């Protein structure tokens, strides 16, 4: 059986600005204020957030998709 993957959370600059997307809420990008920090510091912060919160984000996404 083939595995199917879904994007449930992301942080990038694909829309021309630094943002996060919480797909269990909306596909719309949510701007992230830089506030004088370097992109490397911001990247590391969000990478750690994903490591710590992935299972919670996954649950939010699965629960939300059950409503559709």
DSSP file (Angstrom, degrees, kcal/mol; ACC not computed):
  #  RESIDUE AA STRUCTURE BP1 BP2  ACC     N-H-->O    O-->H-N    N-H-->O    O-->H-N    TCO  KAPPA ALPHA  PHI   PSI    X-CA   Y-CA   Z-CA
    1    1 A X              0   0    0      0, 0.0     2,-0.3     0, 0.0     0, 0.0   0.000 360.0 360.0 360.0 133.7    0.0    0.0    0.0
    2    2 A X        -     0   0    0      1,-0.1     2,-0.2     0, 0.0     0, 0.0  -0.566 360.0-124.0 -79.3 136.2    1.3    3.4   -1.0
    3    3 A X        -     0   0    0     -2,-0.3     2,-0.5     1,-0.0    -1,-0.1  -0.563  19.6-150.0 -78.2 143.4    1.8    6.0    1.8
    4    4 A X        -     0   0    0     -2,-0.2     2,-0.4     2,-0.0    -1,-0.0  -0.961   9.6-158.7-115.3 131.3    0.0    9.3    1.3
    5    5 A X        -     0   0    0     -2,-0.5     2,-0.4     2,-0.0    -2,-0.0  -0.871   4.8-166.4-112.3 143.8    1.5   12.5    2.8
    6    6 A X        -     0   0    0     -2,-0.4     2,-0.6     0, 0.0    -2,-0.0  -0.986  24.7-123.5-126.7 137.8   -0.3   15.7    3.6
    7    7 A X        +     0   0    0     -2,-0.4     3,-0.1     1,-0.2    -2,-0.0  -0.706  36.6 166.3 -78.3 123.3    1.3   19.0    4.4
    8    8 A X        +     0   0    0     -2,-0.6    15,-1.1     1,-0.4    16,-0.6   0.624  62.8  10.6-113.3 -19.7    0.0   20.0    7.8
    9    9 A X  E     +A   22   0A   0     13,-0.2    -1,-0.4    14,-0.1     2,-0.3  -0.973  64.4 173.2-158.7 142.8    2.3   22.9    8.8
   10   10 A X  E     -A   21   0A   0     11,-1.7    11,-2.6    -2,-0.3     2,-0.4  -0.998  19.0-163.1-154.5 152.4    5.0   24.9    7.1
   11   11 A X  E     +A   20   0A   0     -2,-0.3     2,-0.3     9,-0.2     9,-0.2  -0.990  40.7 117.7-133.2 123.9    7.3   27.9    7.5
   12   12 A X  E     -A   19   0A   0      7,-2.0     7,-2.2    -2,-0.4     3,-0.1  -0.933  64.4-112.7-164.6-173.4    8.9   29.4    4.4
   13   13 A X    >   +     0   0    0     -2,-0.3     3,-2.1     5,-0.2     5,-0.1   0.037  67.9 123.9-120.4  22.8    9.2   32.5    2.1
   14   14 A X  T 3  S+     0   0    0      1,-0.3    -1,-0.1     2,-0.2     4,-0.1   0.727  73.0  52.2 -61.7 -24.7    7.4   31.1   -0.9
   15   15 A X  T 3  S-     0   0    0      2,-0.5    -1,-0.3    -3,-0.1     3,-0.1   0.246 129.0 -92.6 -95.5  12.3    4.9   33.9   -1.0
   16   16 A X  S <  S+     0   0    0     -3,-2.1     2,-0.3     1,-0.2    -2,-0.2   0.477 104.0  63.2  91.6   2.9    7.6   36.6   -1.0
   17   17 A X  S    S-     0   0    0     -5,-0.1    -2,-0.5     2,-0.0     2,-0.3  -0.985  94.0 -89.3-152.9 156.8    7.6   37.0    2.8
   18   18 A X        +     0   0    0     -2,-0.3    14,-2.3    14,-0.2     2,-0.3  -0.520  63.5 145.4 -70.3 127.6    8.4   34.9    5.8
   19   19 A X  E     -AB  12  31A   0     -7,-2.2    -7,-2.0    -2,-0.3     2,-0.3  -0.972  40.6-132.3-155.5 165.5    5.2   33.2    7.0
   20   20 A X  E     -AB  11  30A   0     10,-2.3    10,-3.0    -2,-0.3     2,-0.4  -0.894  14.1-151.7-119.2 156.7    3.8   30.0    8.5
   21   21 A X  E     -A   10   0A   0    -11,-2.6   -11,-1.7    -2,-0.3     2,-0.9  -0.982   4.9-166.1-131.8 121.9    0.8   28.0    7.3
   22   22 A X  E >>  -A    9   0A   0     -2,-0.4     3,-2.4     6,-0.4     4,-2.3  -0.845   7.4-169.2-105.4  93.2   -1.3   26.0    9.7
   23   23 A X  T 34 S+     0   0    0    -15,-1.1    -1,-0.1    -2,-0.9   -14,-0.1   0.647  81.2  65.3 -66.4 -15.6   -3.2   23.8    7.3
   24   24 A X  T 34 S+     0   0    0    -16,-0.6    -1,-0.3     2,-0.1     3,-0.1   0.680 115.9  30.9 -76.9 -15.5   -5.6   22.6   10.0
   25   25 A X  T <4 S-     0   0    0     -3,-2.4     2,-0.3     1,-0.4    -2,-0.2   0.833 134.1 -34.9-100.4 -55.1   -6.9   26.2   10.2
   26   26 A X     <  -     0   0    0     -4,-2.3    -1,-0.4     2,-0.1    -4,-0.3  -0.969  40.5-123.6-166.0 151.3   -6.5   27.7    6.7
   27   27 A X  S    S+     0   0    0     -2,-0.3    -4,-0.1    -4,-0.1     2,-0.1   0.546  78.3 113.4 -78.9  -5.0   -4.1   27.4    3.8
   28   28 A X  S    S-     0   0    0     -6,-0.1    -6,-0.4     1,-0.1    -2,-0.1  -0.418  75.5-110.6 -68.9 138.9   -3.6   31.2    4.0
   29   29 A X        -     0   0    0     -8,-0.1     2,-0.6    -2,-0.1    -8,-0.2  -0.454  22.1-148.7 -70.5 141.3   -0.1   32.3    5.0
   30   30 A X  E     -B   20   0A   0    -10,-3.0   -10,-2.3    -2,-0.1    -1,-0.0  -0.949  24.0-122.8-110.8 111.6    0.3   33.9    8.4
   31   31 A X  E     -B   19   0A   0     -2,-0.6     2,-0.5   -12,-0.2   -12,-0.3  -0.201  17.2-147.9 -57.5 142.9    3.1   36.6    8.4
   32   32 A X        -     0   0    0    -14,-2.3     2,-0.2     0, 0.0   -14,-0.2  -0.964  16.6-130.1-110.8 119.2    6.0   36.1   10.9
   33   33 A X        -     0   0    0     -2,-0.5   -14,-0.0     1,-0.2     0, 0.0  -0.507  10.4-156.8 -70.1 134.3    7.5   39.3   12.1
   34   34 A X    >   -     0   0    0     -2,-0.2     3,-1.8     2,-0.1    -1,-0.2   0.881  12.8-170.3 -79.2 -39.7   11.3   39.3   11.8
   35   35 A X  T 3  S-     0   0    0      1,-0.3     3,-0.1     0, 0.0    -2,-0.1   0.857  71.6 -52.3  51.0  45.4   11.9   41.9   14.5
   36   36 A X  T 3  S+     0   0    0      1,-0.3    -1,-0.3     0, 0.0     2,-0.2   0.522 105.8 129.8  75.7   5.1   15.6   42.4   13.8
   37   37 A X    <   -     0   0    0     -3,-1.8    -1,-0.3     1,-0.1     2,-0.1  -0.638  61.2-110.9 -91.6 151.4   16.4   38.7   14.0
   38   38 A X     >  -     0   0    0     -2,-0.2     4,-2.1     1,-0.1     3,-0.3  -0.456  24.0-117.7 -75.7 152.4   18.3   36.8   11.4
   39   39 A X  H  > S+     0   0    0      1,-0.2     4,-3.1     2,-0.2     5,-0.2   0.834 114.5  59.0 -60.0 -32.4   16.6   34.2    9.3
   40   40 A X  H  > S+     0   0    0      2,-0.2     4,-2.5     1,-0.2    -1,-0.2   0.921 106.8  46.6 -63.4 -43.1   18.8   31.5   10.6
   41   41 A X  H  > S+     0   0    0     -3,-0.3     4,-2.1     2,-0.2    -2,-0.2   0.912 114.7  47.0 -63.5 -42.7   17.7   32.3   14.2
   42   42 A X  H  X S+     0   0    0     -4,-2.1     4,-2.5     2,-0.2     5,-0.2   0.925 111.4  51.2 -65.6 -44.3   14.0   32.3   13.1
   43   43 A X  H  X S+     0   0    0     -4,-3.1     4,-2.6     1,-0.2    -2,-0.2   0.935 110.9  48.1 -57.5 -48.0   14.5   29.1   11.1
   44   44 A X  H  X S+     0   0    0     -4,-2.5     4,-2.1     1,-0.2    -1,-0.2   0.881 109.9  53.1 -62.1 -38.7   16.0   27.3   14.1
   45   45 A X  H  X S+     0   0    0     -4,-2.1     4,-2.0     1,-0.2    -1,-0.2   0.948 113.7  41.5 -60.4 -49.7   13.2   28.6   16.4
   46   46 A X  H  X S+     0   0    0     -4,-2.5     4,-2.4     2,-0.2    -2,-0.2   0.833 110.3  57.4 -72.2 -31.4   10.5   27.2   14.1
   47   47 A X  H  X S+     0   0    0     -4,-2.6     4,-2.2    -5,-0.2    -1,-0.2   0.921 109.1  46.5 -61.0 -42.9   12.4   24.0   13.5
   48   48 A X  H  X S+     0   0    0     -4,-2.1     4,-2.4     2,-0.2    -2,-0.2   0.886 109.2  54.8 -66.3 -38.4   12.4   23.4   17.2
   49   49 A X  H  X S+     0   0    0     -4,-2.0     4,-2.2     1,-0.2    -2,-0.2   0.915 109.4  47.9 -59.2 -42.3    8.7   24.3   17.4
   50   50 A X  H  X S+     0   0    0     -4,-2.4     4,-1.6     2,-0.2    -2,-0.2   0.916 110.5  51.0 -66.1 -42.8    8.0   21.6   14.8
   51   51 A X  H  < S+     0   0    0     -4,-2.2     4,-0.2     1,-0.2    -1,-0.2   0.913 117.5  39.3 -59.5 -42.1   10.1   19.0   16.6
   52   52 A X  H  < S+     0   0    0     -4,-2.4    -1,-0.2     1,-0.2    -2,-0.2   0.791 126.9  32.5 -78.5 -28.2    8.3   19.7   19.9
   53   53 A X  H  X S+     0   0    0     -4,-2.2     4,-2.8    -5,-0.2     3,-0.3   0.374  79.9 107.6-115.5   3.5    4.7   20.1   18.5
   54   54 A X  H  X S+     0   0    0     -4,-1.6     4,-2.9     1,-0.2     5,-0.2   0.903  82.9  48.5 -54.2 -48.1    4.5   17.8   15.4
   55   55 A X  H  > S+     0   0    0     -4,-0.2     4,-2.2     1,-0.2    -1,-0.2   0.880 113.2  48.5 -61.6 -37.6    2.2   15.2   17.1
   56   56 A X  H  > S+     0   0    0     -3,-0.3     4,-2.5     2,-0.2    -1,-0.2   0.931 112.5  47.8 -67.0 -45.3   -0.1   18.0   18.3
   57   57 A X  H  X S+     0   0    0     -4,-2.8     4,-2.4     1,-0.2    -2,-0.2   0.900 111.2  52.3 -60.6 -41.0   -0.2   19.6   14.9
   58   58 A X  H  X S+     0   0    0     -4,-2.9     4,-2.7    -5,-0.3    -1,-0.2   0.916 109.3  48.9 -61.4 -44.3   -0.9   16.2   13.3
   59   59 A X  H  X S+     0   0    0     -4,-2.2     4,-2.9     2,-0.2     5,-0.3   0.919 109.6  51.9 -62.3 -44.5   -3.8   15.7   15.7
   60   60 A X  H  X S+     0   0    0     -4,-2.5     4,-2.4     1,-0.2    -2,-0.2   0.930 112.3  46.6 -56.4 -45.8   -5.3   19.1   14.9
   61   61 A X  H  X S+     0   0    0     -4,-2.4     4,-2.4     2,-0.2    -2,-0.2   0.936 113.8  46.2 -64.3 -47.9   -5.1   18.3   11.2
   62   62 A X  H  X S+     0   0    0     -4,-2.7     4,-1.3     1,-0.2    -2,-0.2   0.922 113.9  48.8 -62.5 -44.5   -6.7   14.9   11.5
   63   63 A X  H  X S+     0   0    0     -4,-2.9     4,-0.7     1,-0.2    -1,-0.2   0.903 112.4  48.9 -61.6 -41.4   -9.4   16.2   13.8
   64   64 A X  H >< S+     0   0    0     -4,-2.4     3,-0.9    -5,-0.3     4,-0.4   0.883 108.0  53.3 -66.9 -38.9  -10.2   19.0   11.4
   65   65 A X  H >< S+     0   0    0     -4,-2.4     3,-0.8     1,-0.2    -1,-0.2   0.774  99.6  63.1 -69.7 -24.6  -10.3   16.8    8.4
   66   66 A X  H 3< S+     0   0    0     -4,-1.3    -1,-0.2     1,-0.2    -2,-0.2   0.783  96.6  59.9 -67.5 -25.6  -12.9   14.6   10.1
   67   67 A X  T <<        0   0    0     -3,-0.9    -1,-0.2    -4,-0.7    -2,-0.2   0.678 360.0 360.0 -75.5 -16.8  -15.2   17.6   10.2
   68   68 A X    <         0   0    0     -3,-0.8    -1,-0.2    -4,-0.4    -2,-0.2   0.449 360.0 360.0 -89.2 360.0  -15.2   17.8    6.4
